[in-house]
Amino acid sequence: MSLQVEKLEGNMAKLTIEVPFEEFEEAVEKAFRKNKNKLSIPGFRKGKVPRKMIEQMYGKEVFYEDAANIIIPSAYAKAVDECTEEIVSQPVIDVTQIEVGKPFIFTAEVALKPEVTLGKYKGIEVEKADLTVTDEEVAAEIDKERDYNARTVSVEDRAVKDGDMTVLDFEGFVDGVAFEGGKGENYSLTIGSGTFIPGFEEQLIGAEIDKETEINVTFPEDYQAEELAGKPAVFKCTVREIKEKQLPELDDEFASEVSEFDTLDEYREDVRKNLAAKKEEEARNVKEEKVVEAIVADAKMDIPDAMIATQQRQMADDFAQRIQMQGISIDQYFQFTGLTKEAFLEQMKPQAEQRIQSRLVLEAVAKAENIEVSEDEYKAEIERMAETYKMDVDKLTEMVGEFEQKAIREDLAIKKAVDFVLDNAVEK
């Protein structure tokens, strides 16, 4: 195999890959063996037709397309290994020569990793975050835990209040006529949840059990059922059941039940400590975003469209895998949202470009500051990964190949570059 690299404008390149005819002939033979059981010629049993006979009937090129599909992936992979340029996109393949007795030649148009010219990356000014944890924030966090541990009890001696969980029967009318889909029985509705038409839930406040209440609302102009959009309606409702949450008492007993602490004061202090840690992490994330954003804005780079498109596809694949774990296929997601694959990818384009820019400038910072990853740092990362995946460290080490090792070290260098630019930022 031989390789020629022609650099194009916009950080693109065309690889011309030539495969000797002898190697291509081996691929043709593989294609024949793959397809021979599908071919039949009178006088021969299926799968027993000689290759020459098939080529006489259908032409010598009959297996060329399959042969090309067999040989291109491996030949391209070898070319990438041989190429001294860093390729950062999927290839666009074009076969330029496929003839009997001649080398098989194809081209692969690819994006090359762009050079980055850094501007200012030290002393970036960022607003200092307020890390104060107030008593109100602590109380709100504890109230969430109380709400989570609340008991639900039936109420029979009062009317509906805001926040109640009700069970009701209802029927809706427009111009005095019941409309389709406007009737429900034993329907569960939490007052204040905002799940019904605006104004509906508020008018249920004060309703008594088993007494009919008339509610007047107007459907929103953008309501999904066009025949009801913008129209006034009357709902006749009867509350069948009222339930309310009873929060646990805020005392030492509550603290001991929801935490490892014996007293409310200890629990409250732990909540404060956790909120402070959360605020610090959030502040660091915001600081990193602002600092890297400023470095990107002051840097120069020419990112090829093909590189962005590859990042978009990777992000789309990652998203598809995540929702698949929740039992939803990407096709179902498109059906639910009304998006097409093309529109979905287009939505991801700004984020894809931002990720590439951030990565490139941080790599450039690591290079400018001679940031390296020590063997101890690499081993510590492998140990962390092993713990995350519940694997034996030695087993994971064996599984990590040369390519994965390089990727891990690059990611660690990026993290160190992030630490460097944050440590050198100026809070004001």
C-alpha positions as CSV (number, residue, x, y, z in Angstrom):
1,M,0.0,0.0,0.0
2,S,1.2,3.5,-0.8
3,L,-0.1,6.8,0.5
4,Q,0.0,10.4,-0.8
5,V,-1.2,13.3,1.3
6,E,-2.3,16.5,-0.3
7,K,-3.2,19.4,2.0
8,L,-6.2,21.4,1.0
9,E,-7.6,24.8,2.2
10,G,-9.4,25.1,5.5
11,N,-7.3,22.4,7.3
12,M,-8.6,19.7,5.0
13,A,-6.5,17.0,3.3
14,K,-6.9,14.4,0.6
15,L,-5.3,11.1,1.2
16,T,-4.7,9.1,-2.0
17,I,-4.3,5.4,-1.1
18,E,-3.1,2.8,-3.6
19,V,-3.5,-0.9,-3.0
20,P,-1.6,-3.4,-5.2
21,F,-3.8,-5.4,-7.5
22,E,-2.7,-8.7,-5.8
23,E,-4.2,-7.5,-2.5
24,F,-7.4,-6.3,-4.2
25,E,-7.7,-9.7,-5.9
26,E,-7.7,-11.3,-2.5
27,A,-10.6,-9.0,-1.6
28,V,-12.4,-10.0,-4.8
29,E,-12.0,-13.7,-3.8
30,K,-13.4,-12.9,-0.4
31,A,-16.4,-11.2,-2.0
32,F,-17.0,-14.2,-4.2
33,R,-16.9,-16.6,-1.3
34,K,-19.3,-14.3,0.6
35,N,-21.8,-14.1,-2.3
36,K,-21.5,-17.5,-4.0
37,N,-24.3,-19.1,-2.0
38,K,-26.7,-16.4,-3.3
39,L,-26.0,-17.0,-6.9
40,S,-27.5,-19.8,-9.1
41,I,-26.8,-20.8,-12.7
42,P,-28.7,-23.5,-14.6
43,G,-26.7,-26.8,-14.4
44,F,-24.9,-25.9,-11.1
45,R,-26.1,-26.4,-7.6
46,K,-26.3,-23.1,-5.6
47,G,-23.0,-22.3,-4.1
48,K,-21.1,-24.5,-6.5
49,V,-20.8,-22.1,-9.5
50,P,-17.2,-21.4,-10.4
51,R,-16.1,-17.8,-10.1
52,K,-15.0,-17.7,-13.7
53,M,-18.4,-18.8,-14.9
54,I,-20.1,-16.0,-12.9
55,E,-17.6,-13.4,-14.2
56,Q,-18.2,-14.6,-17.8
57,M,-22.0,-14.1,-17.3
58,Y,-22.0,-10.9,-15.3
59,G,-18.7,-9.3,-16.0
60,K,-15.4,-9.3,-14.1
61,E,-16.6,-6.3,-12.1
62,V,-19.5,-8.2,-10.5
63,F,-17.7,-8.5,-7.2
64,Y,-15.8,-5.2,-7.3
65,E,-18.2,-3.2,-5.1
66,D,-18.1,-5.8,-2.3
67,A,-14.4,-6.2,-2.7
68,A,-13.9,-2.4,-2.4
69,N,-16.1,-2.4,0.8
70,I,-13.9,-5.2,2.2
71,I,-10.5,-3.6,1.5
72,I,-11.2,0.1,2.1
73,P,-11.6,0.0,5.9
74,S,-8.3,-1.9,6.5
75,A,-6.4,0.1,3.9
76,Y,-7.7,3.4,5.3
77,A,-6.8,2.3,8.9
78,K,-3.2,1.6,7.7
79,A,-3.0,4.9,5.9
80,V,-4.1,6.8,9.1
81,D,-1.4,5.0,11.0
82,E,1.2,5.9,8.4
83,C,0.0,9.5,8.0
84,T,2.0,12.1,10.1
85,E,-0.9,14.5,10.2
86,E,-3.6,14.3,13.0
87,I,-6.9,13.4,11.4
88,V,-10.0,14.6,13.2
89,S,-13.0,13.6,11.1
90,Q,-14.6,10.7,9.4
91,P,-13.3,10.3,5.8
92,V,-15.3,11.0,2.6
93,I,-14.3,8.1,0.3
94,D,-14.1,8.2,-3.5
95,V,-12.9,5.3,-5.6
96,T,-10.7,6.6,-8.5
97,Q,-9.4,3.4,-10.0
98,I,-10.8,-0.1,-10.0
99,E,-9.7,-2.1,-13.0
100,V,-8.4,-5.6,-13.8
101,G,-4.7,-5.9,-13.4
102,K,-4.3,-2.4,-12.0
103,P,-3.8,-1.1,-8.4
104,F,-7.0,-0.3,-6.6
105,I,-6.9,3.5,-5.8
106,F,-9.2,5.5,-3.7
107,T,-9.1,8.9,-2.0
108,A,-10.2,9.9,1.5
109,E,-10.9,13.6,2.2
110,V,-10.4,14.3,5.9
111,A,-10.2,17.2,8.3
112,L,-6.8,17.9,10.0
113,K,-6.4,19.1,13.5
114,P,-6.1,22.9,13.3
115,E,-3.3,24.9,14.7
116,V,-4.2,27.2,17.6
117,T,-2.7,30.6,18.2
118,L,-3.2,31.5,21.8
119,G,-4.0,35.0,22.9
120,K,-4.3,35.8,26.6
121,Y,-4.7,32.8,28.8
122,K,-3.2,34.0,32.1
123,G,-4.7,36.5,34.4
124,I,-8.2,36.2,33.0
125,E,-10.6,38.3,35.1
126,V,-13.7,36.6,36.5
127,E,-16.3,37.7,38.9
128,K,-15.8,36.3,42.4
129,A,-18.6,34.0,43.5
130,D,-20.6,34.4,46.6
131,L,-20.1,31.2,48.6
132,T,-22.1,32.2,51.6
133,V,-24.7,29.7,52.8
134,T,-27.6,31.5,54.4
135,D,-29.9,30.2,57.2
136,E,-32.8,30.4,54.7
137,E,-31.0,28.0,52.3
138,V,-30.3,25.5,55.0
139,A,-34.0,25.7,56.1
140,A,-35.2,25.2,52.6
141,E,-32.9,22.1,52.1
142,I,-34.2,20.6,55.4
143,D,-37.8,21.4,54.3
144,K,-37.2,19.4,51.1
145,E,-36.2,16.4,53.3
146,R,-39.3,16.9,55.5
147,D,-41.5,17.0,52.4
148,Y,-39.8,13.8,51.1
149,N,-40.6,12.1,54.4
150,A,-44.1,13.5,54.8
151,R,-47.1,11.2,55.4
152,T,-50.2,11.5,53.3
153,V,-53.4,11.4,55.2
154,S,-57.1,11.7,54.2
155,V,-59.0,14.8,55.2
156,E,-62.8,14.9,55.6
157,D,-63.5,17.9,57.9
158,R,-62.6,20.8,55.6
159,A,-62.7,22.2,52.1
160,V,-59.8,22.0,49.5
161,K,-56.7,24.0,50.2
162,D,-53.7,24.9,48.0
163,G,-51.3,22.0,47.9
164,D,-53.9,19.3,48.6
165,M,-54.0,16.1,46.6
166,T,-57.6,15.6,45.4
167,V,-59.6,12.9,43.6
168,L,-62.4,14.4,41.6
169,D,-65.0,13.8,38.9
170,F,-65.4,16.5,36.2
171,E,-67.1,17.2,32.9
172,G,-66.5,20.1,30.6
173,F,-68.9,22.1,28.5
174,V,-68.5,24.6,25.7
175,D,-71.6,26.6,24.8
176,G,-73.5,24.2,27.0
177,V,-72.4,21.1,25.1
178,A,-70.1,18.5,26.6
179,F,-66.9,18.2,24.5
180,E,-64.9,15.1,23.7
181,G,-62.1,14.3,26.2
182,G,-63.6,16.7,28.8
183,K,-64.8,14.1,31.2
184,G,-62.9,12.3,34.0
185,E,-63.8,10.1,36.9
186,N,-61.6,9.5,40.0
187,Y,-59.0,11.8,38.5
188,S,-56.0,12.6,40.8
189,L,-55.0,16.3,40.9
190,T,-52.7,18.1,43.2
191,I,-53.8,21.7,43.6
192,G,-51.1,24.1,42.5
193,S,-49.3,21.6,40.3
194,G,-50.3,23.6,37.2
195,T,-51.3,20.5,35.2
196,F,-54.8,21.7,34.3
197,I,-55.9,24.7,32.3
198,P,-54.9,28.0,33.9
199,G,-57.4,29.1,36.6
200,F,-58.9,25.6,37.0
201,E,-57.0,24.5,40.1
202,E,-57.3,27.9,41.9
203,Q,-61.1,27.7,41.6
204,L,-61.1,24.3,43.3
205,I,-59.8,25.9,46.5
206,G,-62.7,26.0,48.9
207,A,-64.6,23.1,47.2
208,E,-66.2,20.6,49.7
209,I,-66.3,16.8,49.4
210,D,-69.2,15.5,47.3
211,K,-70.5,18.9,46.5
212,E,-70.6,20.0,42.9
213,T,-68.5,23.0,42.1
214,E,-68.7,25.0,38.8
215,I,-65.5,26.2,37.4
216,N,-65.2,28.8,34.5
217,V,-62.0,28.8,32.4
218,T,-60.9,29.8,29.0
219,F,-58.7,27.5,26.9
220,P,-55.4,29.0,25.8
221,E,-55.1,30.3,22.3
222,D,-52.4,27.7,21.5
223,Y,-54.3,24.8,23.1
224,Q,-53.5,21.5,21.3
225,A,-57.1,20.8,20.4
226,E,-57.8,23.5,17.8
227,E,-61.6,23.2,18.2
228,L,-61.3,24.3,21.8
229,A,-58.4,26.9,21.5
230,G,-59.4,30.3,22.9
231,K,-62.9,29.2,23.9
232,P,-64.6,29.7,27.3
233,A,-65.6,26.5,29.1
234,V,-67.5,25.4,32.2
235,F,-66.4,22.4,34.2
236,K,-68.8,20.8,36.7
237,C,-66.5,19.2,39.3
238,T,-67.2,17.0,42.4
239,V,-64.3,16.4,44.8
240,R,-64.5,12.8,46.0
241,E,-61.4,12.8,48.2
242,I,-58.9,15.2,49.8
243,K,-55.5,14.3,51.0
244,E,-52.8,16.4,52.6
245,K,-49.2,16.0,53.5
246,Q,-48.2,15.9,57.1
247,L,-44.6,17.0,57.6
248,P,-42.6,15.3,60.4
249,E,-41.8,17.5,63.4
250,L,-38.5,19.3,63.1
251,D,-36.7,17.8,66.1
252,D,-33.9,15.5,67.1
253,E,-36.0,12.4,66.2
254,F,-36.4,13.6,62.7
255,A,-32.7,14.3,62.4
256,S,-31.8,10.8,63.6
257,E,-34.2,9.2,61.1
258,V,-32.9,11.1,58.0
259,S,-29.2,11.3,58.8
260,E,-26.4,9.7,60.8
261,F,-26.7,12.4,63.4
262,D,-28.4,12.3,66.8
263,T,-29.4,16.0,67.1
264,L,-31.1,18.5,64.9
265,D,-28.2,21.0,65.4
266,E,-25.6,18.4,64.1
267,Y,-27.9,17.6,61.1
268,R,-28.4,21.3,60.3
269,E,-24.6,21.9,60.4
270,D,-24.0,18.9,58.1
271,V,-26.6,20.3,55.6
272,R,-24.8,23.7,55.7
273,K,-21.5,22.0,55.0
274,N,-22.9,20.0,52.0
275,L,-24.5,23.2,50.6
276,A,-21.2,25.0,50.9
277,A,-19.4,22.2,49.0
278,K,-22.1,22.2,46.3
279,K,-21.7,26.0,46.0
280,E,-18.0,25.7,45.6
281,E,-18.3,23.0,42.9
282,E,-20.9,25.1,41.0
283,A,-18.7,28.2,41.4
284,R,-15.7,26.4,40.0
285,N,-17.7,25.1,37.0
286,V,-18.9,28.6,36.3
287,K,-15.4,30.0,36.7
288,E,-14.0,27.3,34.3
289,E,-16.7,28.1,31.7
290,K,-16.0,31.8,31.8
291,V,-12.2,31.5,31.8
292,V,-12.1,29.0,28.9
293,E,-14.7,31.1,27.0
294,A,-12.4,34.1,27.4
295,I,-9.4,32.2,26.2
296,V,-11.3,30.9,23.2
297,A,-12.4,34.4,22.3
298,D,-8.8,35.6,22.3
299,A,-7.4,32.7,20.4
300,K,-7.2,32.0,16.6
301,M,-8.1,28.7,15.0
302,D,-9.7,27.6,11.8
303,I,-12.0,24.6,12.6
304,P,-13.0,22.5,9.5
305,D,-16.7,21.9,9.1
306,A,-16.0,18.1,8.8
307,M,-14.4,18.2,12.3
308,I,-17.6,19.8,13.7
309,A,-19.8,17.3,11.9
310,T,-17.9,14.4,13.4
311,Q,-18.3,15.9,16.9
312,Q,-22.0,16.4,16.2
313,R,-22.4,12.7,15.3
314,Q,-20.4,11.6,18.4
315,M,-22.6,13.7,20.6
316,A,-25.7,12.3,18.9
317,D,-24.5,8.7,19.4
318,D,-23.8,9.4,23.1
319,F,-27.3,10.9,23.5
320,A,-28.9,7.9,21.8
321,Q,-27.0,5.5,24.1
322,R,-28.1,7.5,27.2
323,I,-31.8,7.4,26.3
324,Q,-31.6,3.8,25.2
325,M,-30.6,3.0,28.8
326,Q,-33.9,4.6,29.8
327,G,-35.8,2.4,27.4
328,I,-36.3,4.9,24.6
329,S,-34.9,4.5,21.1
330,I,-33.7,7.5,19.2
331,D,-36.4,7.0,16.6
332,Q,-39.0,7.1,19.4
333,Y,-37.4,10.3,20.7
334,F,-37.7,11.9,17.2
335,Q,-41.3,10.8,17.1
336,F,-42.1,12.3,20.5
337,T,-40.3,15.6,19.8
338,G,-41.2,16.0,16.1
339,L,-37.5,16.4,15.3
340,T,-35.8,15.0,12.2
341,K,-32.3,13.5,12.5
342,E,-31.0,16.5,10.5
343,A,-32.7,19.1,12.8
344,F,-31.4,17.2,15.9
345,L,-27.8,17.3,14.6
346,E,-28.2,21.0,13.7
347,Q,-29.3,21.7,17.3
348,M,-26.1,20.2,18.5
349,K,-23.8,22.2,16.2
350,P,-23.2,25.2,18.5
351,Q,-22.3,22.9,21.4
352,A,-20.1,20.7,19.2
353,E,-18.2,23.7,18.0
354,Q,-17.8,25.0,21.6
355,R,-16.5,21.6,22.8
356,I,-13.9,21.5,20.0
357,Q,-12.8,25.1,20.7
358,S,-12.4,24.5,24.4
359,R,-10.5,21.3,23.9
360,L,-8.1,22.9,21.3
361,V,-7.2,25.9,23.5
362,L,-6.7,23.8,26.6
363,E,-4.4,21.5,24.6
364,A,-2.5,24.6,23.4
365,V,-2.2,25.8,27.0
366,A,-0.8,22.4,28.0
367,K,1.7,22.6,25.2
368,A,2.7,26.2,25.9
369,E,3.2,25.4,29.6
370,N,4.9,22.1,29.1
371,I,2.2,20.4,31.1
372,E,3.0,16.6,31.3
373,V,1.3,13.7,33.0
374,S,3.5,11.6,35.3
375,E,3.4,7.9,35.6
376,D,2.0,8.2,39.1
377,E,-0.8,10.4,37.9
378,Y,-1.7,7.9,35.1
379,K,-1.7,5.0,37.6
380,A,-3.9,6.9,40.0
381,E,-6.4,7.5,37.1
382,I,-6.4,3.9,36.2
383,E,-7.1,3.0,39.9
384,R,-10.0,5.6,39.9
385,M,-11.4,4.1,36.8
386,A,-11.2,0.6,38.1
387,E,-13.0,1.6,41.3
388,T,-15.7,3.3,39.2
389,Y,-16.3,0.3,37.0
390,K,-15.9,-2.2,39.9
391,M,-12.9,-3.9,38.1
392,D,-9.6,-5.3,39.2
393,V,-6.8,-2.7,38.6
394,D,-4.5,-5.3,36.9
395,K,-7.3,-6.5,34.7
396,L,-8.2,-3.0,33.6
397,T,-4.5,-2.2,32.9
398,E,-4.3,-5.2,30.6
399,M,-7.4,-4.1,28.7
400,V,-6.1,-0.6,28.1
401,G,-4.4,-0.5,24.7
402,E,-1.9,2.0,23.3
403,F,-4.7,4.2,21.8
404,E,-6.7,4.3,25.1
405,Q,-3.5,5.1,27.1
406,K,-2.8,8.1,24.9
407,A,-6.4,9.3,25.3
408,I,-6.3,8.9,29.1
409,R,-3.0,10.9,29.3
410,E,-4.4,13.6,27.0
411,D,-7.5,13.9,29.1
412,L,-5.4,14.2,32.3
413,A,-3.3,16.9,30.6
414,I,-6.4,18.8,29.8
415,K,-7.6,18.7,33.4
416,K,-4.2,20.0,34.5
417,A,-4.5,22.8,31.9
418,V,-7.9,23.7,33.4
419,D,-6.3,23.8,36.9
420,F,-3.5,26.0,35.5
421,V,-5.8,28.6,33.9
422,L,-8.1,28.7,36.9
423,D,-5.2,29.1,39.3
424,N,-3.9,32.0,37.2
425,A,-7.3,33.7,36.8
426,V,-8.0,36.9,38.7
427,E,-11.2,37.2,40.8
428,K,-12.6,40.6,41.1
